[in-house]
Amino acid sequence: MAKKTTKKTFKPGKNIVASVSKGFRKKLKKSVDDGIKELTINLQGVEMVDSVGLGVLIATHNSLNSAGGQLKVTNASEDIFKLFKTMRLDQHFEVSAAK
Amino acid sequence: MILDIERKNKKLEICFPSMTGNIDIAAMETEKFLIENSFKDIAFDVILVMREALTNAVKYGSGENSRKKVKYSLKIEGNFLVMKVEDEGEGFDWKKKLKQGLPMVDSSSGRGLAIMKSYFRIIKYNKKGNVLTLYKKLLNGGVNGKKNNQKNI
């Protein structure tokens, strides 16, 4: 019997903002419901994350955390990384900047 | 989805039906305006705050009612970039909201105003709370449109 995977990476490749938040939230929720414990959001190619997008990431991390998992955000641009730090979200889940 | 877009000397004005998709079009126009006026360096800050202000106007001010209009303008005035957003809603208790700091770190909402306060220097509402004006200081070349090399709020 194949071992169920508990890790997944999402690469949205487009801005995570109010106009796309519903669809993005749905995709992430499905992963959590499917039993993913470690979800990585690779922000390569993402130029903007607004407060609605941040809300989706926080809600996803909260759900993962309740199930013993965690969210990781990688490849954040300099501006987006600064935004996460300004909003102190780097204290809530792991965030790393693009190299 | 009919938008009125007007670009005059040092000023961008957009009037649009209250729908979140229109915020993306306003963001593209804002980026063009900033590049044309040599303020690409602060484009992220300005577009982020524009998105927050317009999202509040569309979602809370107009209740996402596409029959209501949102007016947005951005202009260079002396050493300031001035953003104005007006909706057709009933306004809100902005004095109470402006006093609030960052929400709890695990809260998935309530960061819009905190972002505006972090990236722009002055935030003003009219008495009712449906007209928002924000000011961002331009340290270098605000008047003459020279390259702005220094970030500031």
Interface residues (C-beta under 8 A of the other chain):
Chain A: N15 V17 A18 S19 E47 M48 D50 S51 V52 L54 G55 V56 I58 A59 H61 N62 D79 L83 T86 M87 R88 L89 Q91 H92
Chain B: T20 G21 I23 D24 A27 F44 D45 I47 L48 R51 E52 T55 V58 K59 L102 V105 D106 S107 S108 S109 R111 G112 A114 I115 S118
